[in-house]
Each structure stands twice: as C-alpha cells, then as structure tokens.
Amino acid sequence: MEGNERWVSGDLQHPDRDPNRRQLVAQEQEPFGAILSCIDSRVPPELLFDTGLGDLYVMRTGGEAVGPVVTGSVEYGPMTSGTPLIVVLGHQRCGAVKAAYKSIRDGKPLPGNLQAIVKALQPAYEQAAREGGADPVENMARAQVTLTAADLRSNNDLAPLVGKGALAVVGAYYSLDTGKVEVLAGAPSFADSIPQK
C-alpha cells in the first residue's frame, strides 16, 4: 500500500528494476505477494504498487475470472514458497465485467471463450442484482473481488494457511481516476509480519 501511495502521488521509487536485481533473482524468487487482477491495460499491478522484478506473482484474467488453472497459479506462491499475501484486485470501469453484465442481463451469450468469463462472473452479477444501487456494473465489479477473495480464503488448500496467520487474502479495488487502491475485505491483522516494499 505504501507503493500505491507513491503511485498516487507520483513520488515513485521504481525499486528492484536494475541489472543487480535481475542477477539477484535469476536463480530463485521469493515474491512477497501474489496479485490476481484484470487483464485491463490500465491496471498493471507492478506499476500501481511501485514494485519491481521478483516482488510479485501476477495473474491476470478478464474480470478476475477464476478456474482451476488460475486458482492453481494463485496458490503457487503461498503453497510452494510461503508467499504471505494474495490480493484480488478489481478496478473501476471494468470492460470484462460490463460485457458480462450486459450478456447476463440481456440473455445474449458472448462469442467464443468469452462466455467462460460470463459464467465465472455470474455469482457477482447475482450479488449485485440483490444489492441494487445506482451503478450495477461497478457493484458487480466490487462483488467479483469480494467473492473471489472469500473463495480463495476458504479453499481447502489456502484456508489452513489463512487460519494459522501465514497468509492474508485481500480484496481490493483500483480507481482509474485517482490511481488509489482501496482495500475492500480481508486486510491482514498481522500486517507487521508481511514484508514491506
């Protein structure tokens, strides 16, 4: 979050982005966090958290849609090297969420494999529909973050790590307008034990 504050203010440090860092991590990596975010070109996690080479595992899918391969990719760091943090990062004006919302609302499937994204986002659509509100697409994007983070937090492989305080799974939301990341759910109570960058 300190890196995001630097991103918002423009006071960037660009850490871990030089040949020395490349040499340091060439043989082994120990990222301090795993980020599941959207494919949106305006939401690059390494930039908006002002991090560098070897700092983050990053998985990106349309609307943070998950399936077995994506879930396995998210699990990789915590389960193989003790990565203590997973962030599910949604964002403002998400095109994937908007397309899924319209597809479900209008009963018109999207072409090709895009329909798999729609299917993965169905629970978020249903939650947003139940909650109502002025902007159903934004509500759906936020619902997708909180539902995905909750699913990861409680899955059979990650739940034991969460239970013993070795892992935090955080839902967060990025504002395209301000550059600020807002934590929605799952902020760790053991923040002092998570390496700071």
Protein Blocks (a to p, Z undefined) as FASTA:
>chain_A
ZZmmmmmnopagkgaiafklmmmmmmpccdfbdcdddfbfklcfklmnopaehkaccddd
ehhiacfklmmmmmmmmmmnopabdcddddehifklmmmmmmmmnopacehjllmmmmmm
mmmmmmmmmngpjblmlmmmmmmmmmmmmmmmmgmklmmmmmnopaccddddddfknopa
cdfbhpafklmmpccZZ
